[in-house]
Every structure is written in C-alpha cells, then in structure tokens.
Amino acid sequence: MAIDFCVDYRCDAKQQIGIAELLRLYQARLAYQATQRAPARRGETEFWTRVVRGPQKDRVELVTVGQLRRKSNQLIEFTADCATCPANVTGEPAGCFGRVTYPIDSLAERYLADQAACLVAAQPEAPARAFVQWISDGPVDGARVRRMREATRRGVRFFELSEPLPVPSSGLGGQPTITTDQIIELMFFPFVSGRTSFHFAVPHSALRGHRAFLDFVLNNLDLGHRRAELERSTTLEELRWYARAVAVADELGVDLLVD
C-alpha cells in the first residue's frame, strides 16, 4: 500500500488512455518489479496480492505475475515520450508518477513534528511558517489521517506509530496544539479532487506553501546532526521525490494529484 501521486500535466499518454489507466499500469509495473526482486522472485503463473483503490472502499485483487508483466510492458508502449517531458520527476517512464509507501515510519513522523515545532518558533515572515499557521487557524482537522490511524491500531500498517505526535502551537495564535495527523493530512490529502483515479489534490494555488514547508524540512535534514540516524527512514527518502513533484507542479502551474 502507498500514497500515489502525479503531476497533473497533460501529455499524449494521458490523453490517449486516460490518467486512471496510466495509474493502473504504473502500479502494475511497480508490483511486477517487486515480484522480481531476490530472494522472492516469482514465476509467471504465481499469484500476487495487491490492493486496488475504489471510490467507496479498497479491495484485494489476486493477479498472476504474468499479468503484471504484460501490464508493465504496456506502460512502456505508452510512455515513449516521457524522457523529454517537463513533468518527468524521476527520469523514468511515467516519471510524473511517484509514491510514498506505507507504513509512514516513526523516524519520519518524529522528524516532521520536530520541524513543525521549529516553524512555530520561527519569525512570522518565514515562508514555510504559513504551512503550520494554516493548520493552527483551523481548516485542517486531521480527520482523514485519524481514520487511518484507527485502522493502524486494528493491524493495518498505515503508520508505525499508533498515536499522532503533538506539536505545541500556541505561538501561532490559533490552536494550542496541532498534531502530526494534521500535518500529514495537509501534506497529502488537503482537498478532494473529484477524480475517479486520484481522490485528493494539492491545487496549484496551495503548492507554494507546500514547497516552502518541504524545502525547510529537507534542507534541515541535509544539515542536521541527526542525519545518519534519519538516513534509515524510507519515508523521508521518498518524501524527497514528493517534494520534487510539488516543485515541478508549481513551476508548470498545474495541480498535484494524490491518492
């Protein structure tokens, strides 16, 4: 399971087969690659379990490795022009897509809480401070992430931590405390998109604030004394790609779609 995201830049592949089908092919490619990693390499007729998102609820689907391989090959057919696309974040076919895998690890969540606390204490004119100010002012309650956290307590591994981390925020003049549920919700799930394939979006109008916050977090990650410890975090490494996608979408003047 993962948070999938996509720079919503119109291209020939998206116009030809649609963004929903392109997302399915991208997910199949990642699943096929996972089946081929040693020591769990699997044969063509063996089954692979994957979670398929739906508008109301997710479902579990059994597919053969051969089916995944064929869909993976289809992706290559439709993405011949990706190398020169301005929305290509990763430099690979369908490079406008990316993902942050579950569970969100505890190292990353603690680090996000620490950085949010630094921004609470920062000067009001600091660009990244607007991100936590918006949470403190009230529009983001963290309810979507809270439901995922409840599933984590029932054994579904969305997070390593079963409870959100508090961040004192009285210095912002709004809520006395915000939580990492609210921070994660604003980062990934701020607005319902209305799309069938991606249920959430960060609209272009909000990307500047996201970009400032992620730049602050990742720049401090590079310079901090905890760098060696934090390099063990898969979530923070994947967050770098998310930050690049945010920057690319901002520069192209398009939304970032998230699911």
Secondary structure, 3 states (H helix, E strand, C coil): CEEEEEECCCCHHHHHHCHHHHHHHHHHHHHHHHHCCCCCCCCCCCEEEEEECCCCCCEEEEEEHHHHHHHHHHHHHHCCCHHHCCCCCCCCCCCCEEEEECCECHHHHHHHHHHHHHHHCCCCCCCCHHHHHHHHHCCCCCHHHHHHHHHHHCCCCCECCCCCCEEECHHHCCCCEEEHHHHHHHHHCCEECCCCCCCEEECHHHHHHHHHHHHHHHHHHHHCCCHHHHCCCHHHHHHHHHHHHHHHHHHHCCCEEEC
